[in-house]
Amino acid sequence: MKPVQPNEKLAAVVGSSPLPRTELTKKLWIYIKKNGLQDKKVRTQINADDKLKAVFGGKTKVSMFEMTKLVSNNLS
């Protein structure tokens, strides 16, 4: 899989080195779980902290499906 380059907002969460999209997703989920950002009641919702809010375009809650699209906007 071809490596993708995270922008500075996404790099604050997953690191700044280029990595395959699969690894990027793994690192994102590690961050979400480590910080307890998955909604306790609606498990498909992610509650953004300040770093993820920047990645999610200012949104405080996004679905897992929407998250993929928003993360793609932060890749080059």
C-alpha positions in Angstrom: 0.0 0.0 0.0 1.3 3.4 -1.0 2.3 5.6 2.0 0.3 8.8 2.5 1.6 12.0 4.2 -0.5 13.4 7.1 -0.8 17.2 7.3 0.3 19.1 10.5 -3.2 18.7 12.1 -3.3 14.9 11.6 0.4 14.6 12.4 -0.4 15.8 15.9 -2.4 12.6 16.4 -0.5 9.9 14.3 3.0 11.3 13.8 4.5 13.2 10.8 6.1 10.4 8.8 4.4 9.0 5.7 2.6 5.7 6.4 0.2 3.4 4.6 -3.5 4.2 5.1 -4.0 0.9 7.1 -1.3 1.9 9.6 -2.7 5.5 9.8 -6.1 4.0 10.7 -4.6 1.8 13.4 -2.7 4.7 15.0 -5.9 6.8 14.9 -7.8 4.1 16.7 -5.0 3.6 19.3 -5.2 7.4 20.0 -9.1 7.3 20.2 -9.1 4.3 22.6 -6.1 5.5 24.7 -8.0 8.8 25.3 -11.4 7.3 25.8 -12.9 9.2 22.8 -15.3 6.5 21.6 -18.8 7.4 22.8 -19.9 5.1 25.7 -23.6 4.8 24.5 -23.4 5.2 20.8 -20.3 3.2 20.0 -20.1 4.4 16.3 -19.6 8.0 17.5 -16.2 9.6 18.2 -16.1 12.5 20.7 -13.3 14.7 19.5 -10.7 16.3 21.8 -8.9 19.4 20.7 -6.4 17.6 18.4 -9.2 15.6 16.7 -11.4 18.7 16.4 -8.8 20.2 14.2 -8.7 17.1 12.0 -12.6 16.9 11.9 -13.0 20.5 10.8 -14.2 21.8 14.2 -16.8 19.1 14.7 -17.1 17.7 18.3 -18.8 14.4 17.3 -18.5 12.4 14.2 -19.5 8.9 13.2 -16.8 6.3 12.3 -17.9 6.5 8.7 -17.7 10.3 8.5 -14.3 10.1 10.3 -12.7 8.3 7.3 -13.8 11.0 4.9 -12.6 13.8 7.3 -9.2 12.1 7.8 -8.8 11.8 4.0 -9.0 15.6 3.8 -5.9 15.8 5.9 -3.7 13.7 3.7 -1.4 14.6 0.8 
